[in-house]
Every structure is written in structure tokens, then in C-alpha cells.
Amino acid sequence: MLVLYVYASLPFLTELNARPHIEMLDQQPFLSVHGQPFIVMSIEDHRTTGFNGDVREEYFKTAKQLCANAITVTFRWSYFEKKEGQYDTTILRDIKITADKHDLKVVILWFGSNLGGHGNSAPEFILDDSITYIPYTRRDKSFATRIHGLRTNRIYCYSFDDKYKNHL
């Protein structure tokens, strides 16, 4: 009877084991993938996805050639929600398909609205609406303005530290 119960539970146990999760061994946590300890050896390059959200496969290929088992990809909010309340998971699907093709796991760097101190990863509907979404402010309470950069319009985040005088 016990054998039958265990056998009937195998698909469920296998499914649980397939998802990456944290396990404990001798009171030490470790990442388990497919029931095995997984040490992440990832290549990180912010160019794995282009400014328009395209997946650049050559970086995945290079990561595999460098013996990585994972790739860390840049994921901007603007890739996911181009219009307010309308979510596009195409890039997530494309990242997963490309990673699977090269036998890589994926680590996503979620930048939300702030990438490297710039607001250029926020969706256009936010950047264009300074009434609903108040821009960054300076210490003197004046607003930081949208500055036309080399590639994109950026909202610069200014220092709030008194040690450094920001005259912008």
C-alpha cells in the first residue's frame, strides 16, 4: 500500500522538485534545481537586451562558450508595460526561449524605474506625465528636468547628500 502511495505521488514530487527553490542541508541553505544543488555561474551584460527590448542572442551564445550555466539579463519596466495597465510578456518569453536554446538558466535584473540613476527604464507614459508622476526633485526642492541624452531622454537623479553641492 505504501509503495502504491509513493508511486502515485511521484508526478507531484517531481513537479515540486523541478522548480528552483531553496533547500536546507546541515542548516545551510542552497539553491536546488531539478532536485540537485545548483551553483549559479552567470555572465552579466546589460546589452543582452537592447533599448527597444529585443533579445540579443549573441550574448547568450558567448555566455555558454564561457562555461556559464546562467545569464543575467537587463529587464526594464518599459519592456513590460509599454502602455499603462497593458502588460506585454513577449520579452520574457523571448529571453526564456533563447536561454533554453543555449541551455542557460536566467537571472533577471529588474530595474523598475531607475537604471543607473536614470529614469530611462520607466515607461513613456510615466516620463510624459509629470503631473501624475512627479519627477525626481533636488535637495532645494526644485525639479530635475528631462534632459535630451545621446540615445534617450533621461530624467537625471540628483544627489541628496549635503557633502556634494549639485549646481544643476
C-alpha positions in Angstrom: 0.0 0.0 0.0 2.8 2.4 0.9 4.6 1.6 -2.4 1.4 2.5 -4.3 1.0 5.8 -2.5 4.7 6.8 -3.2 4.3 5.7 -6.8 1.1 7.8 -7.2 2.8 10.8 -5.6 5.8 10.7 -8.0 4.5 13.1 -10.6 3.6 15.6 -7.8 7.0 15.2 -6.2 8.8 15.5 -9.5 6.9 18.7 -10.3 7.8 20.2 -7.0 11.4 19.3 -7.3 11.6 20.8 -10.9 11.1 24.3 -9.8 14.1 26.2 -8.4 13.8 26.5 -4.7 15.9 26.9 -1.5 16.6 23.7 0.5 18.5 23.2 3.7 21.3 20.7 4.3 23.0 20.7 7.7 21.3 24.0 8.5 22.8 25.6 5.4 20.6 26.9 2.6 21.3 26.1 -1.0 19.6 26.6 -4.4 18.1 23.4 -5.7 17.2 23.0 -9.4 15.7 19.7 -10.6 16.5 18.2 -7.2 20.2 19.0 -7.4 22.3 21.7 -5.8 22.8 24.5 -8.3 25.7 26.9 -8.2 24.9 29.9 -10.4 27.8 30.8 -12.7 26.3 33.7 -14.5 27.5 36.2 -17.1 26.0 39.6 -16.7 26.0 42.1 -19.6 23.5 44.9 -19.8 23.5 44.6 -23.5 21.7 41.2 -23.5 18.5 43.2 -24.3 18.5 46.3 -26.5 17.0 49.6 -25.7 13.8 48.6 -27.6 13.5 45.3 -25.7 15.0 42.9 -28.3 16.9 39.9 -27.1 20.5 39.7 -28.4 21.2 36.1 -28.9 25.0 36.5 -29.4 25.4 37.3 -25.7 23.6 34.1 -24.7 25.9 32.2 -27.1 29.0 33.8 -25.6 27.9 33.1 -22.0 27.6 29.4 -22.9 31.1 29.5 -24.6 32.5 30.9 -21.3 31.1 27.9 -19.4 28.3 29.8 -17.7 25.2 27.9 -16.6 23.1 31.1 -16.3 22.8 34.5 -17.9 21.8 37.7 -16.1 19.7 39.9 -18.3 18.7 43.5 -18.0 14.9 43.9 -17.7 13.5 47.4 -17.8 10.0 48.3 -16.7 9.4 49.9 -20.1 9.8 46.5 -21.8 6.9 45.0 -19.9 4.4 47.8 -19.6 4.5 50.0 -22.7 1.0 51.4 -22.1 -0.5 51.9 -18.7 -2.1 48.7 -17.4 -1.2 46.8 -20.6 1.4 44.2 -20.0 3.5 42.5 -22.7 5.3 39.3 -21.7 6.8 38.8 -25.1 10.3 39.8 -24.0 10.1 37.3 -21.0 9.1 34.6 -23.4 11.9 35.5 -25.9 14.5 35.6 -23.1 13.4 32.1 -21.9 13.4 30.6 -25.4 16.8 32.0 -26.1 18.2 30.8 -22.7 16.7 27.3 -23.2 18.3 27.2 -26.7 21.7 27.6 -25.1 21.0 25.5 -22.0 21.1 28.5 -19.7 19.1 29.5 -16.6 18.0 33.1 -16.4 18.6 35.7 -13.7 16.6 38.9 -14.3 17.9 42.3 -13.2 14.6 44.2 -12.7 15.4 47.9 -12.9 11.9 49.2 -12.4 12.0 53.0 -12.9 15.7 53.6 -12.0 18.6 52.2 -14.1 21.9 53.6 -13.1 20.4 56.7 -11.6 18.5 57.5 -14.7 14.7 57.2 -15.2 15.1 55.9 -18.7 13.8 52.5 -17.9 10.4 53.9 -16.8 7.6 53.6 -19.5 7.0 56.6 -21.7 3.5 57.1 -20.2 5.2 57.9 -16.9 8.0 60.0 -18.4 5.5 62.0 -20.3 3.1 62.7 -17.4 4.8 65.0 -14.8 1.5 65.8 -13.1 0.6 62.2 -12.0 4.2 61.0 -11.7 6.2 63.8 -10.1 9.8 63.9 -11.4 12.8 63.5 -9.2 13.4 66.6 -7.1 16.6 68.2 -6.0 17.5 68.9 -2.4 16.5 72.6 -2.8 13.0 71.2 -3.8 13.4 72.3 -7.5 12.5 69.7 -10.0 15.0 67.8 -12.1 14.2 68.3 -15.7 14.1 65.9 -18.6 17.3 66.2 -20.5 17.9 65.0 -24.0 20.7 62.5 -23.8 22.7 60.8 -26.6 20.3 57.9 -27.1 17.2 58.5 -24.9 15.5 61.2 -23.0 16.7 60.9 -19.4 15.5 62.2 -16.1 18.6 62.6 -14.0 18.6 61.8 -10.3 20.5 64.3 -8.3 22.5 63.8 -5.1 20.7 64.5 -1.9 23.9 64.5 0.0 25.0 67.8 1.6 28.7 67.0 1.1 28.4 67.3 -2.6 27.0 70.5 -4.0 24.9 69.9 -7.0 24.6 73.1 -9.0 22.4 71.6 -11.8 
